Amino acid sequence: MNASRHTLAITVLMLLACFAGAAETGAAWKTSAATGARAVYDDNVFLQDRNPMTVNAKGVAAEAGSMVYAASAALGATWQPDKLLALDIGYAPEFIRYQRFGSENHDDHRLNAGLHGQSGAWSYDAKGNLLIVDGSSDSPIFGQAGGTPAIGGEQVRSRRDQTATKVSGNLTYAACPEAFLRAVGAASFQDFRTAQEPTAGIGAIPGYANYVDRSEWSAGADIGWLAHKDLALVAGVRFGKQRQGNLLGLKNNCSNTLTRLLLGVEGKVCPSFSLKFLGGPDVRQYTDSAVAAGFDRTRAAHYAEGSTIWTPSKSDAFTLSMKDYLWLSSGGRGAYENTLYDFVWKHTFSKTWSTAAGFNYQKGDNLEYVTPANYRNDSIYTVSGGAAYALNAKTKLDASISREWSDSAVANKPGRDYVRWLVGADIKYTF
């Protein structure tokens, strides 16, 4: 059993111990449990649209459809003895199986924990999420010209053996009714446990998708002024570091330190409309021993992150979130500007019926951070819709459909462009 499996086993045992404690300690504890099943048809499992394969005939299949079946569970516990301390923990395993492609079978284990509280003018909030994917340790081979699907083919990559960890927290002091001070910190780590293989030379596997570990941490402070009761203007600064692993042992990566200066706004513009946004310049200093020769080691980028929620009526909710920042390539030896927009509209007809529609846009542009031969500028678009029906207070049915397609702004791109449909249904029972 490797380190991640040990972590999983220990965390699950701790969670079960908390459930056992809940039965003994009474009112301070609240627990929840649910189970579910899902069936989906994926008409393009590997995000490949064209045959024959021009780089490697053994590449993953193009236009390969398959039924996908999943079974899941969710356990949760909350402990809140007083306002000063509230603890939330949860464990949600999911077991996914592909009817046609055993290489894509994987088990996902999601663990989360949160801690928050308040005492007078002081308040704090911390949370962490751990995802352990027990999947194939062999990366896919994309045998078509152009390399991996758009933006690294995350949908295929996410089934591989890996661990992803995210933690964040803040400590806020309400200095006076009109202002507050806040210390903040966040970190994320992605550890790929797939084998790396050469793609050129003796013993090479052309088209093999190598993945390298990557991480980021940042810490800083914000100061906020209340423009009115529920809306604050915010200024902040962040210091941190990004780390990118080396590919095939060659010391050539985009590890860097960062300094961000941020301005923004957060709170409620009116009772039905909330807004949160932070953005500003993002200065990077790349390490001398890491990036390739000739690379400008001091560079300015930008950072922006925000979300809005509009509830014009009791039946409708509109949510828009975005993030635009510099991130490190999972393929190694490069960085890219990553842009994300996500829009969702949910309409509730009654206590039993609701519908949802959404649009997602992603863009990855690495022009400023790689050699011209490795230039990529990809866009991915997704439209989706679904309906939910509550059979009773504990049982819920969902049906959904989505169309996803990509467009790559490079000349040699048959392996990067794709179209993918997903049609599925699931059932969830809450105990």
C-alpha positions in Angstrom: 0.0 0.0 0.0 1.5 3.4 -1.0 1.5 6.6 1.0 -1.8 7.8 -0.5 -3.5 4.6 0.4 -2.2 4.9 3.9 -3.6 8.5 4.1 -7.0 7.3 2.8 -7.2 4.4 5.3 -6.3 6.6 8.2 -8.7 9.4 7.2 -11.6 6.9 6.7 -11.0 5.4 10.1 -11.0 8.8 11.7 -14.3 9.6 10.0 -15.8 6.4 11.1 -14.6 7.1 14.6 -16.4 10.5 14.4 -19.6 8.7 13.4 -19.2 6.4 16.4 -18.6 9.4 18.6 -21.7 11.1 17.3 -23.9 8.4 18.7 -22.3 8.9 22.1 -22.0 12.6 22.4 -25.5 13.6 21.2 -26.7 17.0 20.2 -23.4 18.6 19.2 -23.0 16.1 16.4 -25.0 15.8 13.2 -24.4 13.1 10.6 -25.5 12.4 7.0 -25.3 9.5 4.6 -26.3 9.0 1.0 -25.8 6.6 -1.9 -26.2 6.9 -5.6 -25.8 5.2 -9.0 -25.2 6.7 -12.4 -25.3 5.5 -16.1 -23.8 7.7 -18.9 -23.1 7.2 -22.6 -19.9 8.9 -23.6 -19.5 9.0 -27.4 -15.8 10.1 -27.5 -14.0 8.6 -24.5 -10.5 9.6 -25.6 -11.4 13.0 -27.2 -10.1 11.8 -30.6 -12.0 12.5 -33.8 -9.9 11.3 -36.6 -8.5 8.0 -38.0 -6.0 6.8 -39.2 -3.4 7.7 -36.5 -0.5 9.4 -38.2 2.0 9.5 -35.3 1.4 6.1 -33.6 -0.9 3.4 -34.9 -1.3 2.1 -31.4 -2.8 5.4 -30.1 -6.2 5.4 -28.3 -9.2 4.9 -30.5 -11.0 7.8 -32.3 -14.7 8.4 -31.9 -14.8 5.6 -29.3 -18.1 5.4 -27.5 -18.9 3.5 -24.3 -21.5 3.2 -21.6 -20.1 4.3 -18.2 -21.5 3.1 -14.9 -20.8 4.5 -11.5 -21.7 3.8 -7.9 -21.1 6.3 -5.1 -21.7 7.0 -1.4 -21.3 10.1 0.8 -20.7 10.2 4.5 -20.7 13.5 6.4 -20.4 14.7 10.0 -20.7 18.1 11.7 -19.6 18.9 15.2 -20.5 22.4 16.6 -20.4 22.7 20.4 -20.5 26.5 20.3 -20.0 29.6 18.0 -16.2 29.4 18.5 -15.8 26.0 16.8 -17.6 24.1 14.0 -16.0 21.0 12.3 -17.3 19.5 9.1 -15.8 16.2 7.7 -16.8 14.0 4.8 -15.8 11.0 2.7 -17.3 10.3 -0.7 -16.1 7.3 -2.7 -17.1 6.7 -6.3 -16.4 3.6 -8.4 -16.5 4.1 -12.2 -16.5 1.4 -14.8 -16.3 1.6 -18.6 -18.2 -1.1 -20.6 -15.7 -1.1 -23.5 -12.4 0.2 -22.1 -11.1 -1.4 -19.0 -8.0 0.9 -19.1 -10.3 3.8 -18.1 -11.8 2.2 -15.0 -11.0 4.1 -11.8 -12.0 4.6 -8.2 -12.2 8.2 -6.8 -12.0 8.8 -3.1 -12.9 12.4 -2.0 -12.2 13.5 1.5 -13.0 17.0 2.9 -12.7 18.8 6.2 -13.7 22.3 7.3 -13.2 24.3 10.5 -14.7 27.7 11.2 -15.8 29.8 14.1 -16.3 33.3 15.6 -15.5 35.1 18.8 -16.3 38.8 19.1 -14.5 40.7 16.3 -12.5 37.6 15.3 -13.6 34.9 12.9 -11.8 32.1 11.0 -12.5 29.6 8.2 -10.3 26.8 7.0 -11.0 23.9 4.6 -9.2 21.1 2.8 -10.0 18.6 0.1 -8.2 15.5 -0.9 -8.9 13.5 -4.1 -7.2 10.1 -4.5 -7.7 8.6 -7.9 -7.0 4.8 -8.1 -6.6 4.4 -11.8 -4.2 3.3 -14.5 -0.5 4.1 -14.0 0.0 4.1 -17.7 -0.7 7.3 -19.6 -2.7 7.3 -22.8 -1.0 7.4 -26.2 -2.5 10.1 -28.5 -1.5 8.8 -31.9 -2.7 11.7 -34.0 -0.7 14.8 -35.1 -1.0 17.7 -32.8 -0.4 15.9 -29.5 -2.9 15.7 -26.7 -6.5 16.9 -27.0 -7.1 20.6 -26.2 -5.6 21.9 -22.9 -4.0 18.5 -22.2 -7.0 16.3 -22.4 -8.0 16.8 -18.8 -11.0 14.5 -19.1 -8.7 11.5 -20.0 -5.9 12.6 -17.6 -8.3 12.7 -14.6 -8.8 8.9 -14.8 -5.1 8.2 -14.2 -3.5 7.3 -10.9 -3.0 10.6 -9.0 -3.6 12.6 -5.8 -4.8 16.2 -5.7 -4.9 18.2 -2.5 -6.3 21.7 -1.9 -6.3 23.7 1.4 -7.2 27.3 2.2 -8.0 29.4 5.1 -8.5 32.9 6.4 -8.5 34.8 9.7 -10.5 38.0 9.9 -10.6 40.8 12.4 -13.4 43.3 12.2 -11.4 46.4 13.3 -14.5 48.6 13.3 -18.0 48.5 11.8 -16.7 50.0 8.5 -13.4 48.0 8.0 -11.8 44.6 8.4 -8.4 43.0 8.2 -7.9 39.5 6.9 -5.0 37.1 6.7 -5.4 34.5 3.9 -3.5 31.4 2.6 -4.1 28.7 0.0 -2.2 25.7 -1.4 -2.8 23.0 -4.1 -0.7 20.0 -5.0 -1.2 17.6 -7.9 0.8 14.4 -7.8 0.7 12.2 -10.9 1.7 8.5 -10.3 1.9 7.6 -14.0 5.1 6.4 -15.6 7.1 8.8 -17.8 8.3 7.5 -21.2 10.4 9.1 -23.9 8.5 10.1 -27.0 11.5 10.4 -29.4 14.7 8.4 -29.8 15.6 4.7 -29.0 12.8 3.0 -27.1 10.4 5.9 -27.5 6.7 5.8 -27.5 5.5 8.5 -29.9 2.4 10.2 -28.7 2.7 9.0 -25.1 1.2 11.6 -22.7 3.7 12.3 -20.0 2.5 14.1 -16.8 4.6 16.0 -14.3 3.7 17.0 -10.7 2.7 20.6 -10.1 1.8 22.8 -7.1 1.1 26.3 -5.9 1.0 28.0 -2.5 0.2 31.6 -1.6 -0.3 33.7 1.5 -1.0 37.3 2.1 -3.5 39.9 3.6 -6.5 41.9 2.6 -8.0 45.1 4.0 -11.6 45.9 3.4 -13.8 49.0 3.6 -17.6 48.7 3.7 -19.1 50.9 1.0 -22.4 50.1 2.6 -23.7 47.5 5.1 -23.2 44.4 2.9 -20.7 45.5 0.3 -17.0 45.9 0.8 -14.1 47.3 -1.3 -11.0 45.1 -0.9 -7.3 45.6 -1.5 -4.8 42.8 -1.0 -1.4 41.3 -1.7 -0.2 37.7 -2.1 3.2 36.1 -2.0 3.8 32.6 -3.1 5.4 30.0 -5.3 4.6 27.6 -8.1 6.5 24.4 -8.7 6.6 22.2 -11.8 8.3 18.8 -11.8 11.0 17.9 -14.3 10.1 15.8 -17.4 12.2 12.7 -17.9 14.8 14.0 -15.4 15.7 17.1 -17.6 15.9 20.3 -15.4 13.7 22.4 -17.6 10.5 23.7 -16.0 8.6 26.9 -15.2 8.9 26.9 -11.4 8.6 30.5 -10.1 7.8 32.8 -7.2 4.9 35.2 -7.4 3.8 38.6 -6.1 0.1 39.6 -6.7 -1.4 43.0 -6.0 -5.2 42.8 -5.9 -8.2 45.1 -5.9 -11.8 43.9 -5.7 -15.2 43.9 -4.2 -17.3 41.4 -2.2 -20.7 41.2 -0.7 -24.3 42.0 -1.7 -25.1 44.8 -4.2 -28.8 44.3 -3.3 -30.7 41.4 -1.6 -31.0 39.4 -4.8 -27.5 40.0 -6.2 -24.1 39.1 -4.6 -20.7 39.7 -6.1 -17.1 38.7 -5.4 -14.1 39.7 -7.5 -10.3 40.1 -7.0 -7.9 41.0 -9.8 -4.6 42.7 -10.5 -1.0 42.4 -11.8 0.9 39.1 -11.1 4.7 39.4 -11.2 6.7 36.2 -11.6 10.4 35.4 -10.9 11.5 32.2 -12.5 14.3 30.2 -10.9 17.8 30.4 -12.6 18.4 26.7 -12.7 15.0 25.7 -14.0 13.8 27.2 -17.2 15.5 26.9 -20.6 18.3 29.2 -21.6 17.2 32.5 -23.0 14.0 32.6 -21.1 13.1 36.0 -19.6 13.1 35.2 -15.9 11.1 38.2 -14.7 7.7 38.5 -16.2 4.4 40.3 -15.5 1.1 38.4 -16.0 -2.4 39.1 -14.5 -4.7 37.4 -12.1 -8.5 37.6 -11.8 -11.1 35.6 -10.0 -14.7 36.2 -9.3 -18.3 35.0 -9.0 -21.8 36.4 -9.0 -25.2 35.0 -7.9 -28.5 36.5 -9.0 -31.8 35.3 -7.6 -34.5 37.4 -9.3 -37.2 35.2 -7.9 -37.7 32.2 -5.6 -37.8 30.0 -8.7 -34.6 31.2 -10.5 -30.9 31.4 -9.7 -28.2 32.5 -12.1 -24.6 31.8 -11.2 -21.5 33.0 -13.0 -17.9 32.3 -12.0 -14.6 33.0 -13.7 -10.8 32.7 -13.2 -8.0 34.0 -15.4 -4.5 33.2 -14.2 -1.1 31.7 -15.1 -0.8 27.9 -14.4 1.8 25.3 -15.1 1.4 22.7 -17.8 0.8 19.1 -16.7 2.9 18.1 -19.7 6.0 19.8 -18.3 8.4 22.4 -19.6 6.0 25.3 -19.9 3.3 27.5 -18.4 0.1 28.9 -19.9 -2.6 31.5 -19.4 -5.7 29.6 -18.2 -9.1 31.3 -18.6 -12.3 29.8 -17.2 -15.9 30.9 -17.4 -18.9 29.0 -16.0 -22.5 30.0 -16.2 -25.5 28.1 -14.7 -29.2 28.8 -14.6 -31.4 26.8 -12.4 -35.2 27.0 -12.4 -37.4 25.4 -9.8 -40.9 24.5 -10.8 -42.0 22.9 -7.6 -40.7 20.9 -4.6 -40.3 17.9 -6.9 -39.3 19.4 -10.3 -36.3 21.6 -11.3 -34.2 22.2 -14.4 -30.8 23.6 -15.1 -28.8 24.9 -18.1 -25.2 25.8 -18.4 -22.3 27.1 -20.5 -18.6 26.6 -19.8 -15.7 28.1 -21.6 -12.0 27.3 -21.1 -8.9 28.7 -22.9 -5.3 27.7 -22.6 -2.6 29.9 -24.4 1.1 29.2 -23.8 2.5 31.6 -26.5 4.7 33.6 -24.0 6.2 30.6 -22.2 7.3 28.0 -24.8 9.3 27.7 -28.0 7.3 28.3 -31.2 7.4 24.6 -32.0 5.4 23.9 -28.8 2.9 26.7 -29.2 -0.7 25.8 -28.2 -3.8 28.0 -28.1 -6.8 25.9 -27.3 -10.5 26.7 -26.5 -13.1 24.3 -25.1 -16.8 25.0 -25.1 -19.5 23.1 -23.3 -23.3 23.5 -23.3 -25.4 21.4 -20.9 -28.9 20.9 -19.7 -30.7 18.7 -17.2 -33.8 18.0 -15.1 -34.2 16.7 -11.6 -37.3 15.0 -10.1 -37.7 14.2 -6.4 -39.6 10.9 -6.0 -39.9 11.6 -2.3 -38.1 13.4 0.5 -35.1 11.0 0.3 -34.9 9.9 -3.4 -33.9 12.1 -6.3 -33.6 11.4 -10.1 -31.5 13.4 -12.4 -31.1 13.4 -16.2 -28.5 15.4 -18.2 -27.1 16.0 -21.6 -24.0 18.0 -22.7 -22.1 18.8 -25.9 -18.4 19.7 -25.6 -16.2 20.7 -28.5 -12.7 22.3 -28.9 -10.9 24.5 -31.3 -7.2 24.8 -31.4 -5.5 27.9 -33.1 -2.5 26.0 -34.4 -1.8 24.7 -37.9 -1.2 21.0 -37.2 -4.1 20.1 -34.9 -6.1 17.0 -35.9 -5.3 15.5 -32.5 -6.4 18.5 -30.6 -9.9 19.2 -32.0 -12.8 17.0 -30.9 -16.6 16.9 -30.3 -18.0 14.9 -27.4 -21.6 14.2 -26.3 -22.5 12.9 -22.8 -26.1 11.7 -22.0 -26.8 10.2 -18.6 -29.1 9.7 -15.7 -28.5 9.1 -12.0 -30.4 8.3 -8.8 -29.5 9.4 -5.3 -30.9 8.2 -2.0 -30.3 10.1 1.3 -30.6 8.2 4.5 
